[in-house]
Amino acid sequence: MRGRALGIGVIVVIALLISHFTSAGRDDSGEITKSGDVSASEVQVGDCFDDLPQLSTEGSTFSSVHAVPCNEGHHWQAFHQEGSSLESYSETDIKSEAGAICNSVAQTLINNMSPIKYDAFQNVQLTYFAPTYKSWSTHGDRLVQCLIGSDTESYFTSVLE
């Protein structure tokens, strides 16, 4: 029995060490300062990502993304988040609402860009992270997170600066 408890303790310590060394670091303002994994539920406006999770099928889910400081090469950035106004979960409705939210806010963002910033980000695409049925019903997740970027172009600055 004591050997089992010791074994479980060693596994927990190893898991915590792995988590510590693979997790992104943030400064006091919340800005990513060290590359690493960020839980999908902890993504903040301004966070930059190497790549988006590769989802094999419609409705696939993920639990984390690999975040990097925005002054390092990245493909995507969270630029807005907003709670859903829906009363109940519907995958079709949440996708429609997320698209409308992100398109509206992106248009304002683009309209307010300097010419230099606009040139740097002229070929961006929009996408979003939206609640799944499980996160909606189990965790009360209502957050739509809008993302701007490209799978093929790298950026070395924040779209929000």
C-alpha positions as CSV (number, residue, x, y, z in Angstrom):
1,M,0.0,0.0,0.0
2,R,2.8,2.4,0.9
3,G,4.6,1.6,-2.4
4,R,1.4,2.5,-4.3
5,A,1.0,5.8,-2.5
6,L,4.6,6.6,-3.2
7,G,4.2,5.7,-6.9
8,I,1.2,7.9,-7.2
9,G,3.0,10.7,-5.4
10,V,5.9,10.4,-7.9
11,I,3.5,10.5,-10.9
12,V,1.8,13.6,-9.5
13,V,5.2,15.4,-9.0
14,I,6.3,14.5,-12.5
15,A,3.0,15.7,-14.0
16,L,3.4,19.0,-12.1
17,L,6.9,19.5,-13.4
18,I,5.9,18.7,-16.9
19,S,3.1,21.2,-16.7
20,H,5.3,23.8,-15.2
21,F,7.9,23.5,-18.0
22,T,5.4,23.3,-20.9
23,S,3.0,26.0,-19.7
24,A,3.2,29.5,-21.1
25,G,4.4,32.2,-18.8
26,R,2.6,35.6,-18.3
27,D,3.9,38.8,-16.8
28,D,1.9,40.9,-14.2
29,S,-0.2,42.5,-16.9
30,G,-1.2,39.0,-18.3
31,E,0.9,39.2,-21.5
32,I,2.5,36.0,-22.7
33,T,6.3,36.2,-22.0
34,K,7.3,32.5,-22.4
35,S,6.1,30.1,-25.0
36,G,4.0,27.2,-23.9
37,D,0.6,25.7,-23.6
38,V,-2.4,27.7,-22.4
39,S,-5.7,26.1,-21.5
40,A,-8.4,26.9,-23.9
41,S,-10.4,28.4,-21.0
42,E,-7.5,30.7,-20.1
43,V,-7.0,32.3,-23.5
44,Q,-7.0,36.1,-23.1
45,V,-7.4,38.9,-25.6
46,G,-4.0,39.7,-27.0
47,D,-2.7,36.1,-26.8
48,C,-0.7,34.9,-29.8
49,F,-0.5,31.3,-31.0
50,D,1.9,29.4,-33.2
51,D,-0.9,27.5,-34.9
52,L,-4.5,26.5,-34.2
53,P,-5.4,23.0,-33.1
54,Q,-5.8,20.7,-36.0
55,L,-9.3,19.4,-35.7
56,S,-10.0,16.3,-37.7
57,T,-13.8,16.5,-37.8
58,E,-16.6,19.0,-37.5
59,G,-17.4,19.4,-33.8
60,S,-13.9,18.3,-32.7
61,T,-12.6,19.8,-29.4
62,F,-9.3,20.8,-27.9
63,S,-8.2,21.6,-24.4
64,S,-5.1,23.9,-25.0
65,V,-3.2,25.9,-27.6
66,H,0.5,26.7,-27.9
67,A,0.9,30.4,-27.1
68,V,4.0,32.6,-27.9
69,P,5.0,36.1,-27.1
70,C,3.5,38.3,-29.9
71,N,6.9,39.7,-30.8
72,E,7.9,36.1,-31.8
73,G,6.7,34.6,-35.1
74,H,3.0,33.5,-34.7
75,H,0.1,32.8,-37.0
76,W,-3.0,33.7,-34.9
77,Q,-4.0,36.2,-32.2
78,A,-7.1,36.5,-29.9
79,F,-8.4,40.0,-30.5
80,H,-11.8,40.0,-28.8
81,Q,-14.0,37.9,-26.5
82,E,-17.6,38.2,-25.6
83,G,-20.2,36.2,-23.8
84,S,-22.9,34.5,-25.9
85,S,-26.4,36.0,-25.6
86,L,-28.1,32.6,-26.4
87,E,-30.5,31.2,-23.8
88,S,-29.7,27.6,-24.6
89,Y,-27.0,25.7,-26.5
90,S,-27.3,25.1,-30.2
91,E,-24.2,24.4,-32.3
92,T,-25.7,26.1,-35.3
93,D,-26.8,29.2,-33.4
94,I,-23.5,29.5,-31.5
95,K,-21.6,29.4,-34.7
96,S,-23.8,31.9,-36.3
97,E,-23.6,34.3,-33.3
98,A,-19.8,33.8,-33.1
99,G,-19.3,34.6,-36.8
100,A,-21.5,37.8,-36.5
101,I,-19.7,39.0,-33.3
102,C,-16.2,38.4,-34.7
103,N,-17.0,39.9,-38.2
104,S,-18.4,43.0,-36.6
105,V,-15.5,43.6,-34.2
106,A,-12.9,42.7,-36.9
107,Q,-14.4,45.3,-39.2
108,T,-13.9,48.0,-36.5
109,L,-10.4,46.8,-35.8
110,I,-9.4,46.9,-39.5
111,N,-11.0,50.3,-40.0
112,N,-8.9,51.7,-37.1
113,M,-5.6,50.3,-38.2
114,S,-2.7,52.5,-39.3
115,P,-1.7,52.1,-43.0
116,I,1.5,50.3,-41.9
117,K,-0.4,47.9,-39.6
118,Y,-3.0,47.4,-42.4
119,D,-0.3,46.4,-44.9
120,A,1.1,43.9,-42.4
121,F,-2.2,42.3,-41.7
122,Q,-4.0,42.7,-45.1
123,N,-4.3,38.9,-45.8
124,V,-5.6,37.8,-42.4
125,Q,-8.5,35.5,-41.9
126,L,-11.0,35.3,-39.1
127,T,-12.0,32.4,-37.0
128,Y,-13.2,31.9,-33.4
129,F,-13.2,29.5,-30.4
130,A,-16.8,28.9,-29.3
131,P,-18.3,26.9,-26.5
132,T,-19.0,23.2,-27.1
133,Y,-22.1,21.5,-25.7
134,K,-20.0,19.9,-23.0
135,S,-18.3,23.2,-21.9
136,W,-21.6,25.0,-22.1
137,S,-23.5,22.5,-20.0
138,T,-20.8,21.4,-17.6
139,H,-18.7,24.5,-17.0
140,G,-21.2,27.3,-17.9
141,D,-18.9,28.4,-20.8
142,R,-20.5,31.1,-22.8
143,L,-17.4,32.8,-24.2
144,V,-16.8,33.4,-27.9
145,Q,-13.1,34.2,-28.6
146,C,-12.4,35.9,-31.9
147,L,-9.1,35.1,-33.6
148,I,-7.3,36.9,-36.5
149,G,-4.4,35.6,-38.5
150,S,-3.3,33.1,-41.1
151,D,-2.2,29.4,-41.3
152,T,0.4,30.4,-43.9
153,E,1.7,33.9,-42.9
154,S,3.8,34.7,-39.8
155,Y,3.4,37.9,-37.8
156,F,5.9,39.4,-35.4
157,T,3.7,42.1,-33.8
158,S,0.3,42.3,-32.1
159,V,-2.7,43.3,-34.3
160,L,-3.8,45.3,-31.2
161,E,-0.8,47.6,-30.9
